[in-house]
Amino acid sequence: MKDSYIRILENAYKSLTEKVEFSPDILLILGSGLGDIVDEMQVESVVDYKDIDGMPISTVDGHKGRFLFGYIRGVKVAIMQGRLHYYEGYTPQECIMPIRLIAMMGAKVMFLTNASGGITCTQTGALMRITDHISLVPSPLIGENYSRLGKRFPDMSEPYDKQLGNAIDALAKDLDIDLKKGVYIQFQGPNFETASEIRMAKILGADAVGMSSAIEVIGARHVGMRVVAIACIVNPACGTVEGLTLDNVDEKSAVAKSEEKLKQLIFGGIEKIKEFI
């Protein structure tokens, strides 16, 4: 089974590169409700996950499950429009397959976005640059190490690149955007967390919570990609607002409150990041 995963990954890479000839500099992952950002991208090629041999497909509503290749402000970018989640039944290794494929195509930086629950900041639509994370999901590096991509024990002392993060902070200041900073924690999902779990997360030092991202960052760091990440707070986490339930979380509406600001940070950030590649 260990060898099988490596063969599947290599076959998927062969299948993808037969469909598109492109060498992106940056991988952009769009979180829930953020898919419309691609409307301002110069798209050169689109490849659905389902058309790549051995590639898992996204099953979550609103996640289109495809790669877009093209240019943002003249920078060569690959976009994951729809991610893969552990709670969909995929292994952590399968969840990071898209990241590994784009890294194999040449990407050196991953710009990650997500929709999160707020623990220390509960304001809907707030933006937070992720400075570190806590993962409660098994590592995606469990199993035989794929030495073509990275070493057995990758360092995680700086999973989120400080130089790139400082560039995004400076951009936010120039644009007069209130960009908070904090630690993200990934739970397994798909259920929302209990109030007690959120209290635990706060004790551990988490500022925002979600069901993705941390294992993606581990996968990116394993292949040597530099990472910068921004979370959009779409709801207060369970127990942070008295009497609030999470039965009807509307990610799209929540993201819309800060979509223009996030778009400025993404597009301007990609332009700045290119200077460091």
C-alpha positions in Angstrom: 0.0 0.0 0.0 2.9 2.3 0.7 4.4 1.8 -2.7 0.9 2.2 -4.2 0.5 5.7 -2.9 3.8 6.8 -4.5 2.8 5.1 -7.8 -0.6 6.8 -7.7 1.1 10.2 -7.1 3.5 9.7 -9.9 0.8 8.6 -12.3 -1.3 11.6 -11.3 1.6 13.9 -12.0 2.1 12.3 -15.4 -1.7 12.6 -16.1 -1.8 16.3 -15.0 1.3 17.4 -17.0 0.0 15.7 -20.1 -3.1 18.0 -19.9 -1.3 21.3 -19.1 2.2 22.6 -19.7 2.7 25.2 -17.0 5.3 25.8 -14.3 3.6 27.9 -11.5 5.6 30.0 -9.1 2.9 30.1 -6.5 0.1 27.8 -5.4 -3.0 29.6 -4.1 -5.6 27.6 -2.1 -9.0 29.2 -2.0 -11.1 28.4 1.1 -14.9 28.0 1.3 -16.7 30.9 -0.1 -13.7 32.4 -1.8 -14.0 30.8 -5.3 -15.1 34.0 -7.0 -11.7 35.5 -6.5 -10.6 33.7 -9.7 -12.8 36.0 -11.8 -10.0 38.5 -12.0 -7.3 35.9 -12.9 -6.0 35.5 -16.4 -6.8 31.8 -16.8 -4.7 29.8 -19.2 -5.8 26.2 -18.4 -8.4 24.5 -16.2 -8.1 20.8 -15.1 -10.8 19.1 -13.0 -9.5 16.8 -10.3 -11.8 14.0 -11.7 -9.8 14.1 -15.0 -6.5 13.4 -13.3 -5.7 9.7 -13.0 -5.9 8.6 -9.3 -6.8 12.0 -8.0 -9.4 12.3 -5.2 -12.3 14.6 -5.9 -13.8 17.3 -3.7 -17.2 16.4 -2.4 -18.0 19.5 -0.4 -20.7 21.9 -1.6 -19.1 25.1 -3.1 -15.7 23.3 -3.7 -15.5 23.0 -7.5 -12.6 20.5 -7.3 -10.3 21.8 -10.0 -6.9 23.4 -10.7 -6.7 26.7 -12.6 -3.4 27.7 -14.1 -2.7 31.3 -15.2 -1.5 34.7 -14.2 -2.3 37.1 -11.4 -0.6 40.5 -11.9 1.9 38.8 -14.2 2.8 36.1 -11.7 2.4 32.4 -12.7 -0.1 30.9 -10.4 -1.8 27.6 -9.9 -5.1 27.8 -7.9 -6.8 25.0 -6.0 -10.4 25.8 -6.3 -11.6 23.3 -3.8 -9.5 21.4 -1.3 -9.7 17.9 0.0 -10.7 17.3 3.7 -9.9 14.5 6.2 -13.6 14.5 7.1 -14.6 13.5 3.6 -13.1 10.1 4.3 -9.7 10.8 2.6 -6.4 9.9 4.3 -4.2 12.9 5.2 -1.9 11.7 2.4 -4.7 12.0 -0.1 -5.6 15.4 1.2 -2.2 16.8 0.3 -1.9 15.2 -3.1 -2.9 18.4 -4.9 -0.2 20.3 -3.1 2.5 17.7 -3.9 1.5 17.7 -7.6 1.8 21.5 -7.9 5.1 21.4 -6.0 6.3 18.8 -8.5 5.3 21.3 -11.3 7.7 23.9 -9.8 5.7 26.0 -7.3 7.9 27.4 -4.5 5.3 29.2 -2.4 1.9 28.2 -1.1 -0.6 31.1 -0.3 -3.3 29.5 1.7 -6.7 30.9 2.7 -9.5 29.3 4.7 -12.8 30.0 6.4 -12.4 29.6 10.2 -14.3 29.9 13.5 -13.1 32.7 15.7 -11.9 31.9 19.2 -10.1 35.1 20.4 -11.6 37.2 17.7 -15.3 36.4 17.0 -16.1 39.3 14.6 -17.6 37.9 11.4 -15.5 38.8 8.4 -12.3 39.5 10.4 -9.1 38.5 8.6 -6.2 36.8 10.5 -2.8 35.9 9.2 -1.9 32.5 10.5 1.5 32.6 12.3 1.5 29.0 13.6 -0.8 26.0 13.9 -1.8 23.1 16.1 -3.0 19.9 14.3 -5.3 17.4 15.8 -5.3 15.3 12.6 -2.8 12.5 11.9 0.3 13.7 10.0 0.1 13.4 6.2 3.7 12.2 6.2 2.9 9.0 8.0 4.1 6.0 5.9 7.0 5.6 3.5 8.8 8.8 2.9 8.8 10.0 -0.7 12.4 11.1 -0.9 11.9 12.9 -4.3 9.8 15.4 -2.4 11.4 15.8 1.0 13.3 14.3 3.9 11.9 11.9 6.5 11.8 14.5 9.4 11.1 18.0 8.1 11.6 20.9 10.5 8.5 22.7 11.6 10.0 25.5 13.7 8.8 28.1 11.1 5.9 26.5 9.1 4.6 30.0 8.2 7.4 32.0 6.5 8.2 35.2 8.5 9.6 37.1 5.6 6.5 36.5 3.5 4.3 37.2 6.5 5.9 40.5 7.2 5.4 41.5 3.6 1.7 40.7 3.9 1.5 42.7 7.2 3.2 45.7 5.5 0.7 45.5 2.6 -2.2 45.3 5.0 -0.9 48.4 6.7 -0.5 50.3 3.4 -4.1 49.3 2.5 -5.4 50.3 5.9 -6.7 46.7 6.4 -7.0 45.4 9.9 -5.1 42.1 9.6 -4.9 40.2 12.9 -2.4 37.6 13.7 -2.8 34.3 15.5 -2.6 30.5 15.8 -4.9 28.2 13.9 -6.0 24.8 15.2 -7.3 22.0 12.9 -9.9 19.6 14.2 -11.0 16.6 12.3 -14.7 17.6 11.6 -17.1 17.4 10.0 -19.0 18.3 13.2 -18.4 21.6 14.8 -16.4 21.6 18.0 -18.0 21.5 21.5 -17.7 24.5 23.8 -15.3 22.4 26.0 -13.2 21.6 23.0 -13.0 25.3 22.1 -12.0 26.1 25.7 -9.3 23.4 25.4 -8.1 25.0 22.1 -7.9 28.4 23.7 -5.8 27.0 26.6 -3.5 25.5 24.0 -3.1 28.9 22.4 -5.4 28.8 19.4 -7.0 31.9 18.0 -9.0 30.3 15.2 -10.4 26.9 14.4 -11.2 24.9 11.3 -11.2 21.5 9.6 -8.4 22.0 7.0 -5.1 23.8 6.4 -2.6 22.5 9.1 -2.0 19.2 7.3 -1.7 21.1 4.0 1.0 23.3 5.5 2.8 20.2 6.7 2.7 18.8 3.2 3.9 22.0 1.7 6.8 22.3 4.1 7.8 18.7 3.5 8.4 19.6 -0.2 10.2 22.9 0.8 7.5 25.3 -0.2 7.4 28.6 1.8 3.9 29.3 3.2 1.8 32.3 4.0 -1.8 31.9 5.1 -4.9 34.1 5.9 -8.0 32.9 7.7 -11.4 34.6 7.2 -13.4 34.4 10.4 -16.9 33.3 9.3 -18.5 32.6 12.7 -17.7 32.7 16.4 -16.5 29.3 17.6 -18.8 27.3 19.8 -19.3 28.7 23.3 -17.6 32.0 22.6 -20.9 33.8 22.3 -23.6 32.9 24.8 -26.6 31.2 23.3 -25.2 31.1 19.8 -25.6 27.8 17.9 -23.8 26.9 14.6 -26.8 25.3 12.8 -26.9 27.9 10.0 -23.4 29.1 9.3 -23.4 31.0 6.0 -19.8 31.1 4.9 -20.5 32.8 1.6 -22.2 35.8 3.3 -19.6 36.0 6.0 -16.7 36.0 3.5 -18.5 38.7 1.4 -18.1 41.1 4.3 -14.3 41.1 3.8 -14.0 39.7 0.3 -12.7 42.9 -1.3 -10.1 43.4 1.4 -9.0 39.7 1.2 -8.8 40.0 -2.6 -6.5 43.0 -2.2 -4.3 41.1 0.1 -4.2 38.1 -2.1 -3.5 39.9 -5.4 -1.1 42.5 -3.8 0.5 39.7 -1.7 1.2 37.6 -4.8 2.8 40.5 -6.5 5.0 41.1 -3.4 5.8 37.5 -2.8 7.2 37.2 -6.4 10.1 39.4 -5.3 11.2 36.8 -2.8 11.1 33.7 -5.1 
